């Protein structure tokens, strides 16, 4: 299958392309970077620099590659960047999605498109409503989540009216090797690796440890997206999640238990985000029924691999 | 009250500003044009050229004027332009709205913002569900309607999370003097005026005459928006409509009955739009309850004024 991946430079992009290539698919893609970091994607994969806001460039690339499927990952995905650069976030996340959908809908053979949204579109969910299903109302609490919710409206339109087979995915939290340190697990793991190497004081700064989230291994996410390309039903929204809540405190404990050095924990007010919701855990029943997918990598293993990654990077 | 109106060059923009000034309000605004047509707004109203996609310019203008209220009209509102320039439509209608909401939310004294959406977000509505209320699901059938539905998501976010008092309005069809001839009533009236003046053959080309729509006089719309600024409840969506269905054929008949010349009717296949829905009529109960507004100008009077406008323009 010919798969076109936008946002190849991203965390999920790298893992997904690796997974797709390993499964024998022909992968093409875009990045906003001039060049990808060595080894981020397998050699030989044709990744072109392309600004997702350049609708002509997107249309040309899709016309050239005539992909059978598209995974649209290109997005501002950091909630903190979304907060400081709201206009750019809205542009990239909404119009970038529009440009991909519009160009895809113009191809003779309409490709199946995975639009990757986020669990954050649900906003604050009552404990009673957890694990949250795809029927839950959408009530975004951040610019990031609002931009994704706005893009979902466009995705649903292209599917319903333009006959483009669009599948909307709502991944919950995910982590694993190579994740940027502005996400909580990776931030913890890096600080531990740096402390082990004597590069920083053995003190880890943390925000809200009570918040409970639903974490997947990024490699399970990559596997889920690959299955969605094949078996996801157009016009349907799927949660991609573990179905299990784990507190940030438990993640920290697991990582600390793997540390070679004794590390102190310090609560930082700056890291406490006003919009943090206390519990968000999803149900992946719908996706499992459609594709047979279940998560396979336990969180302990994920966190161990993440710490190993940072030890290699720091050393 | 200090009112800031975006899209002052538009059909509703002109009428609204006239109405606001007549009611004694201080009006400021923006246009994407270098200069407004003489007489489009009352003299003395401070209208600046500003691209709604320039988030810095919007923020500066709002900072300068510190409006108490904003009416955000700037949009690509022609369904046919939306079809030929989809990317520009998405940019202006979604990001333009985002820029206004973001800039407004940054002001010390948060202004009340009217976000003007469209009845077209409802898409095809079953006859049984007409007159359609604001509870009806949103299922846009065109790029124009999808862009407006996407912008509504952003508007609701700024209201719910940022505490910006945003009111969403869904106007149904409206017409009256000065409407551009790419809207059906104005197209008919212009052709009649041109035929009367001997400028064109006395033949009028028409599309679907069966479609029934809900038409308001633009001056009733201007009055509704002015009331909404005062009495519209933040976070609430209001239909702005007549509550009465009239077929395009009836409108044509009324206009033909006012014609000084006998005019033939010719059905043009090109003018039949695939996405046309057969009936769309709204309920304005919610808006009337909130504001006391009711439409006051009968459609016959509106069409007569529209024809008079084109006679003056053509002559």
Interface residues (C-beta under 8 A of the other chain):
Chain A: X55 X86 X87 X90 X91 X94 X95 X98 X99 X102 X138 X139 X140 X141 X142 X143 X145 X146 X147 X149 X150 X151 X153 X154 X157 X160 X161 X275
Chain B: X55 X86 X87 X90 X91 X94 X95 X98 X99 X102 X138 X139 X140 X141 X142 X143 X145 X146 X147 X149 X150 X151 X153 X154 X157 X160 X161 X275
